[in-house]
Every structure is written in C-alpha cells, then in structure tokens.
Amino acid sequence: MNKTILIIEDEEEILYTLRDFLEIEGYQVLTALNGFEAIQLLEKSVMPNLILLDMKMPIMNGWEFAAAFLAKYDHQCPIVITTAAGDAAQRAKDINANDWISKPFDLDTLLEKIKQNEL
C-alpha cells in the first residue's frame, strides 16, 4: 500500500509541484490550503504517514494547526515543517514537529527528509 502524505501549503504553485513530485515518487498525496482545511480533511480520511506543514498561512496557520492536531491526535503522525523563516529549527521545536526543511529546498532534499521521518 502506498504511503500517504498530507501537504498543508497556501501557495498553490508550491502545493501542486510537491503533490505532483510526491505522486511520481509513489506516494498518495492529500492537500490542504490551510490548517483549518487540513483538520477537516483529517476528520474524514485516513491518518497520513507524514504531514508537510507550512507555517504562515491564512485562516489557520501552522502554529494553530499543530496545536489543534496534537490536542486531538497527539503524535499519531510525524510533522515536518516547511518554512522560509531563518529560525526553522526553533519553529519546529516550538510546535513539537519532528523535523523541518527551509524554503527554498530542492526536491531530493525534501524526499530525504520524508524518508527519515515517515511512519
């Protein structure tokens, strides 16, 4: 069975590029444009093997999503944050994420991070 990744990203170009790349790599991909959409999606789908989480988004940002996700699901799924912020490691620590990757990143580096962290 294919592993599932949930991408939460408000920049559609990045979201769809990542989705297409990961599908080619054999993953099943779920997408959400913000944390609120992601929480709704999780309520009616299978728990993914990994979540790629952007931090700065409208409606529900990465911090708010992480708090809601951990309150409801605890650590059932690893979270890797994707951020352009210079303090990515600190942001990951702040929300108890498993790992982080700084934007811009190349797809091979992203794939390595996914393989290191997925369930």
C-alpha positions as CSV (number, residue, x, y, z in Angstrom):
1,M,0.0,0.0,0.0
2,N,1.2,3.5,-0.9
3,K,2.2,5.7,2.0
4,T,0.2,8.9,2.4
5,I,1.5,12.4,2.8
6,L,-0.7,15.4,3.7
7,I,0.7,18.7,2.4
8,I,-0.6,21.9,4.1
9,E,0.5,24.8,2.0
10,D,-1.2,28.0,1.0
11,E,1.0,28.8,-2.1
12,E,-0.8,26.8,-4.8
13,E,2.3,26.6,-7.1
14,I,4.3,25.0,-4.3
15,L,1.4,22.8,-3.2
16,Y,0.8,21.3,-6.7
17,T,4.5,21.0,-7.5
18,L,5.0,19.0,-4.3
19,R,1.9,16.9,-4.9
20,D,2.9,16.0,-8.5
21,F,6.5,15.2,-7.4
22,L,5.4,13.0,-4.5
23,E,2.8,11.2,-6.6
24,I,5.5,10.4,-9.1
25,E,7.6,9.0,-6.2
26,G,4.8,6.7,-5.4
27,Y,3.1,8.5,-2.5
28,Q,-0.6,9.1,-2.1
29,V,-1.0,12.8,-1.5
30,L,-3.7,14.8,0.3
31,T,-3.6,18.6,0.1
32,A,-5.0,21.5,2.1
33,L,-4.6,25.2,1.6
34,N,-4.6,26.0,5.3
35,G,-4.7,24.3,8.7
36,F,-8.5,24.5,9.0
37,E,-8.9,22.7,5.7
38,A,-6.4,20.1,6.9
39,I,-8.2,19.4,10.2
40,Q,-11.5,18.9,8.3
41,L,-9.7,16.6,5.9
42,L,-8.2,14.5,8.7
43,E,-11.6,14.0,10.3
44,K,-12.8,12.2,7.2
45,S,-9.7,10.4,5.9
46,V,-7.0,8.0,7.0
47,M,-4.2,9.3,9.2
48,P,-1.3,10.1,6.8
49,N,2.2,8.7,7.3
50,L,3.6,12.3,7.3
51,I,2.4,15.9,7.3
52,L,4.4,18.6,5.5
53,L,3.3,21.8,7.2
54,D,3.8,25.4,6.0
55,M,3.8,27.8,8.9
56,K,2.5,31.1,7.5
57,M,-1.0,30.6,6.1
58,P,-4.3,32.4,6.3
59,I,-7.4,31.1,8.2
60,M,-5.4,28.7,10.4
61,N,-1.6,28.9,10.4
62,G,1.0,26.2,11.1
63,W,1.2,27.0,14.8
64,E,-2.6,26.8,15.2
65,F,-2.8,23.7,13.1
66,A,-0.1,22.0,15.2
67,A,-1.8,22.8,18.5
68,A,-5.2,21.5,17.2
69,F,-3.6,18.4,15.7
70,L,-1.6,17.5,18.8
71,A,-4.6,18.2,21.1
72,K,-6.8,15.9,19.0
73,Y,-4.4,13.2,17.7
74,D,-1.3,13.5,19.9
75,H,1.7,12.3,17.9
76,Q,0.0,9.8,15.7
77,C,1.8,11.2,12.6
78,P,5.1,13.0,12.2
79,I,5.1,16.6,11.2
80,V,7.9,18.2,9.1
81,I,7.5,22.0,8.8
82,T,8.4,23.8,5.6
83,T,9.3,27.5,6.2
84,A,11.3,30.4,4.6
85,A,12.0,31.7,8.1
86,G,15.6,31.8,9.2
87,D,14.7,30.1,12.5
88,A,13.2,27.0,11.1
89,A,14.7,24.7,13.7
90,Q,13.3,26.8,16.5
91,R,9.9,26.9,14.9
92,A,9.9,23.1,14.6
93,K,10.8,22.8,18.3
94,D,8.1,25.3,19.3
95,I,5.3,23.2,17.8
96,N,6.9,19.8,18.7
97,A,7.4,19.0,15.0
98,N,9.6,16.0,14.1
99,D,11.8,17.9,11.6
100,W,12.0,20.9,9.3
101,I,13.2,22.0,5.9
102,S,13.9,25.5,4.9
103,K,12.4,27.1,1.8
104,P,13.6,27.2,-0.9
105,F,14.5,23.5,-0.9
106,D,15.3,21.0,-3.7
107,L,13.1,18.0,-4.1
108,D,15.8,15.5,-3.4
109,T,16.5,17.0,0.0
110,L,12.7,17.0,0.7
111,L,12.5,13.4,-0.3
112,E,15.3,12.5,2.1
113,K,13.5,14.4,5.0
114,I,10.3,12.5,4.2
115,K,12.0,9.1,4.2
116,Q,13.8,9.9,7.5
117,N,10.5,10.8,9.2
118,E,7.6,8.9,7.7
119,L,5.8,6.2,9.6
